[in-house]
Amino acid sequence: MQSLPKTLAEDVAKNLVMVARLIDEDPEGAYGYSKVALRLASRVAAVREAAGFAAYANQKYGEALAEFRAARRMTGNTELWPVMADCERGLGRPEKALDMAGAPEVHKLDKAGQVEMRLVAAGARRDMGQLDAAIVTLQSPELASNAVQPWTARLRYAYADALLAAGRQGEAREWFAKAVEADKDGSTDASDRLAELDGVEFVDALDENEDEDVSGEEQAPAGPGEGDKE
């Protein structure tokens, strides 16, 4: 951004802020702002990266992959390697994602990036119908650790989900419970999955009250003269 004229840099920054603000709740809106930033400063790595994440959030995996590759060429960083591999999954190429999981670039990732790569590789195994291999892929020191890290809930959740898909319901329940323990910000629906396994059904209190109101109206006797109203 420092290479841009001040006014242009400010305009680009405003659009990038909107991308970050909207990407979770309004992916389409974030995508629109990313395209504006891209038109203004396509030679800025941060802009290409933001455009990649906006496209990724909208399941435009081919476009996202192109933007991530461009950002990586500009910076030389490997931190986008896992999400690039996940784009290959989105494009129906799990074998390519697995190739990337075994590439030298993975060793250059920090711990969070390596865990993310493991999640992508397990997902690729599941895409290929290799459930047992997916389970083994997720078994790691990070999974076994009692320490809660930013990735812990998602890692435990993925492991529980893979176990459940393999018919190992008892183990799956145990790991969904562990995911709930680590999921302080509700980033997964582990609590719902756990309740489902335990046979718990949730009733919407608002709907229940509405049903009671309707029932009450049907049973209430007509007042004087009400039968003559049109």
C-alpha positions in Angstrom: 0.0 0.0 0.0 2.9 2.4 0.6 3.7 2.4 -3.1 0.3 4.0 -3.9 -0.5 7.7 -3.9 -2.0 8.7 -0.6 -5.6 9.3 -1.9 -5.6 6.1 -3.8 -4.1 4.2 -0.8 -6.9 5.5 1.4 -9.6 4.5 -1.1 -8.1 1.0 -1.4 -7.8 0.7 2.4 -11.5 1.6 2.8 -12.6 -1.1 0.5 -10.3 -3.7 2.2 -11.8 -2.7 5.6 -15.3 -3.4 4.2 -14.2 -6.8 2.8 -12.9 -7.8 6.3 -16.1 -6.4 7.9 -18.6 -8.2 5.6 -16.9 -11.4 4.6 -18.5 -13.6 7.3 -22.0 -12.1 7.3 -22.4 -10.8 3.8 -19.9 -12.6 1.5 -21.5 -11.2 -1.7 -21.1 -7.7 -0.3 -17.5 -8.4 0.6 -16.9 -9.7 -2.9 -18.2 -6.5 -4.4 -15.8 -4.4 -2.4 -12.9 -6.7 -3.2 -13.5 -6.2 -6.9 -13.4 -2.4 -6.4 -10.1 -2.7 -4.6 -8.8 -5.0 -7.3 -9.6 -2.4 -10.0 -7.8 0.3 -8.0 -4.7 -1.6 -7.1 -4.3 -5.0 -8.6 -0.5 -5.0 -8.1 -0.8 -4.9 -4.3 -0.4 -8.3 -2.7 -2.8 -7.5 0.2 -5.5 -6.6 -2.4 -5.0 -9.9 -4.3 -5.2 -11.8 -1.1 -8.4 -10.1 0.1 -9.9 -10.7 -3.3 -9.0 -14.3 -3.0 -10.6 -14.7 0.4 -13.8 -12.9 -0.9 -14.0 -15.2 -3.9 -13.4 -18.2 -1.6 -16.2 -17.2 0.7 -18.5 -17.1 -2.3 -17.3 -20.6 -3.5 -15.7 -19.1 -6.6 -12.7 -21.5 -6.1 -11.1 -21.0 -9.5 -11.0 -17.2 -9.1 -9.9 -17.5 -5.5 -7.0 -19.8 -6.4 -5.8 -17.4 -9.1 -5.8 -14.5 -6.7 -4.0 -16.5 -4.0 -1.3 -17.6 -6.5 -0.9 -14.0 -7.6 -0.5 -12.8 -3.9 2.0 -15.6 -3.3 4.1 -14.7 -6.4 4.3 -11.1 -5.1 5.3 -11.9 -1.5 7.0 -15.3 -1.7 5.1 -16.3 1.4 3.7 -19.8 1.9 1.0 -18.9 4.4 -1.7 -19.2 1.7 -0.7 -22.8 0.9 -3.5 -24.5 2.9 -6.3 -22.4 1.5 -4.9 -22.8 -2.0 -5.1 -26.6 -1.5 -8.7 -26.3 -0.2 -9.5 -24.4 -3.5 -8.3 -27.5 -5.3 -10.7 -29.5 -3.3 -13.5 -27.0 -4.2 -12.6 -27.5 -7.8 -13.0 -31.3 -7.5 -9.3 -32.1 -7.4 -8.7 -33.7 -4.0 -5.7 -35.5 -5.4 -4.0 -32.2 -6.1 -4.8 -31.0 -2.6 -3.1 -34.2 -1.2 -0.1 -33.5 -3.4 0.1 -30.0 -1.9 -0.2 -31.5 1.6 3.1 -33.4 1.0 5.0 -30.5 -0.6 8.0 -28.9 0.9 6.1 -25.7 1.4 4.2 -27.3 4.3 7.4 -27.4 6.4 7.6 -23.6 6.1 4.2 -23.1 7.6 3.7 -22.1 11.3 1.9 -24.4 13.6 -1.5 -23.0 12.8 -0.8 -23.4 9.1 0.3 -26.9 9.5 -2.9 -27.8 11.4 -4.9 -26.1 8.7 -3.1 -28.2 6.1 -3.9 -31.3 8.0 -7.6 -30.4 8.0 -7.5 -29.8 4.3 -5.7 -33.2 3.7 -8.3 -35.0 5.8 -11.1 -33.3 3.9 -9.5 -34.5 0.6 -9.3 -38.0 1.9 -13.0 -37.9 2.7 -13.7 -36.5 -0.8 -12.1 -39.6 -2.2 -14.1 -41.9 0.1 -11.1 -42.7 2.3 -12.6 -42.3 5.7 -10.1 -44.4 7.7 -7.3 -42.4 6.1 -9.0 -39.2 6.9 -9.2 -40.2 10.6 -5.5 -41.2 10.7 -4.6 -37.9 9.0 -6.2 -36.0 11.8 -4.5 -38.0 14.6 -1.6 -35.7 15.7 0.0 -34.2 18.8 -2.2 -31.2 18.3 -5.3 -33.3 18.5 -4.0 -35.2 21.6 -3.0 -32.1 23.4 -5.1 -30.8 26.3 -4.0 -27.2 25.6 -6.6 -25.1 23.8 -5.3 -23.2 20.8 -7.2 -21.2 18.2 -7.4 -24.3 16.0 -8.3 -26.8 18.7 -12.1 -26.7 18.3 -12.1 -27.1 14.5 -9.5 -29.9 14.7 -11.5 -31.9 17.3 -14.8 -31.2 15.4 -13.3 -32.5 12.1 -12.1 -35.6 13.9 -15.5 -36.2 15.5 -17.2 -35.8 12.2 -14.9 -38.2 10.5 -15.5 -40.8 13.3 -19.2 -40.4 12.9 -19.0 -40.8 9.2 -17.1 -44.0 9.8 -19.9 -45.3 12.1 -17.9 -44.9 15.3 -20.6 -43.1 17.1 -19.3 -43.5 20.7 -15.9 -42.1 19.9 -17.6 -39.3 17.8 -19.7 -38.3 20.8 -16.6 -38.1 23.0 -14.8 -35.8 20.5 -17.8 -33.6 19.8 -17.9 -33.1 23.6 -14.2 -32.2 23.6 -14.8 -29.8 20.7 -17.5 -28.1 22.7 -15.1 -27.6 25.6 -12.6 -25.8 23.3 -15.2 -23.8 21.2 -15.5 -20.7 23.3 -16.7 -18.4 20.5 -19.1 -20.8 18.8 -17.1 -21.2 15.7 -18.5 -24.7 15.1 -21.9 -26.3 15.7 -20.4 -29.0 17.9 -22.9 -28.4 20.7 -25.8 -29.0 18.3 -24.1 -32.2 16.9 -23.6 -33.4 20.5 -27.2 -32.8 21.4 -28.3 -34.6 18.3 -26.3 -37.6 19.2 -27.8 -37.5 22.7 -31.3 -37.4 21.2 -32.0 -33.9 22.5 -34.7 -31.9 20.5 -34.9 -28.2 20.7 -38.3 -26.5 20.6 -38.6 -22.9 19.5 -40.3 -21.1 22.4 -41.6 -18.4 20.1 -43.3 -20.9 17.8 -44.7 -22.8 20.8 -46.2 -19.5 22.2 -47.7 -18.8 18.8 -49.3 -22.2 18.7 -50.8 -21.7 22.1 -52.2 -18.3 21.0 -53.8 -19.8 18.0 -55.3 -22.7 20.0 -56.6 -20.2 22.5 -58.3 -18.1 19.8 -60.0 -21.2 18.3 -61.4 -22.1 21.7 -62.5 -18.6 22.7 -66.3 -18.2 22.5 -67.6 -15.4 20.1 -68.6 -12.2 21.9 -72.0 -10.5 21.5 -72.6 -9.5 18.0 -69.3 -10.8 16.6 -71.0 -13.4 14.5 -72.6 -10.6 12.5 -69.3 -8.9 11.6 -68.0 -9.3 8.0 
